[in-house]
Amino acid sequence: MEHGDGEIPAKRPKLSDGCSEDRLSALPDDVLIHILLKLRNAAVAARTSVLSCRWRRLWTLLPLLWFHSSTDPHGIRAALESHEAPVLRFLAVHLRDASPQTVAAWLPIAARRLSGNLFLINKAQQNETEDEATEGSALELPCFESATSIFLELGYLGLSVPPLGVFAGLTRLFLSCIKLHGPCMLGDVVSSGRCPVLQGLAVHNAWGLRHFSIHSDSLLKIELKDLHDFQQLTVMAPALKLLDVASCFAEGLSYNQPVANIYAPQLTSLHWVDAYDPSSTQFGNIENLESLVTYPFTLYGRNKDKLRNNSCVRLLRHFELIRSLRLILVFAPDISNKQYLMEDITRLPDLTHLGLHINPKGHSFGASVFHLLRMRTGVRNLVLTFVSTTHHHEAQTACPSGCICDQPPNWKSEELALNRLQEVEIYGLRGIDHEAALVKRLFNWATVLETMTVTFDRSITKSTAKKFWLLLRSFSRPGIRMKGLRFA
């Protein structure tokens, strides 16, 4: 039958097995596979088999597979066993309240098939005590010989690492919410002998890792956070650039003597937001360090707070020269009958960039900022970030009556020559008087200031932000570029 223009339409091709085919099914395999990948759901992709004979095995050729929490573990196993793609480059599995047995039903098959990234998240309730964290069966992690990246967030499942095998292609490993079981030590697995090209290692919120010894020629980044009952860390990593340790030796009110031996001659960034004692924590010869982050410093407190502050004070004394320092300054809501502890910081490393993260709890912070700037008047870049633990703006705006937070008051009148400070960045402004008072003094102190960038907290209204922005501009002087009215 001819069209109105006289052309005869081409006939639709037919499958060799006699199945009729629609236009979509007539597309090349690679196009249809691209369409199925857009679903990001292996179970849904498999159900397209009912469309026609042409679609029956297409889903088995997908190089990327996603399994949602509604998928039965035996369904995941069956899908992996049916998988026919030359390479499985990506596998993402989301589970809910899984057990080691249900994960073990399919994980060894994935280890044999995967040549790319594994992303496994198990969402579970966690209300266990420390003793319970070491009980129960464990998931045996198989050796992924060809995987390049492994991300495991296990919902506090027990995990034992394989005693044999080489993760020959693994470059990144992330472990979170795990309970490590023996006898093989995690440090043995992530060291060069069994992870020869590993570059990034992160372990968060883990039980059972009391001693961690890493010997790696390839690691560039190590991140350890919330390792419960942690006791000792050894890192021998000549290529390491970033070491981030937080809440491992010091966790809440608990405190373990920090025992650490770090050999990382190429280290440029050290985030040691944890307990530090120079008698038991050795950093070796770190001559290339550029960036340092320390344990939070409590501004007003009692003797127990002074002891915790010592970790920060001692680390500041350890390094003579760095480029960038970030300090976390913490206020208590009620500071009455407490000591002003900021004067325990008597020296800072020689630096050019200073970042202060301040949780003011409604208090004045000008005296503390002044104390730090007075020790390093050569700073060129200053970043102030105001953080809050509450979403209620009203709770942040005023001190209790008779509060001592404005002491000592010399910062309001004493001159300070910051004759190299060229750029100031301020984040999380809430438009309160304490912020305005400090910014006004900064304009007076910074005689060569070129740029000030201000970003407001989303909790305040645009009208309040605009009013405060105009107030800050009134403090400025010609030649200073003000950038603002942004929200974070």
Disulfide bonds with the S-S distance in Angstrom:
Cys19-Cys53 2.12
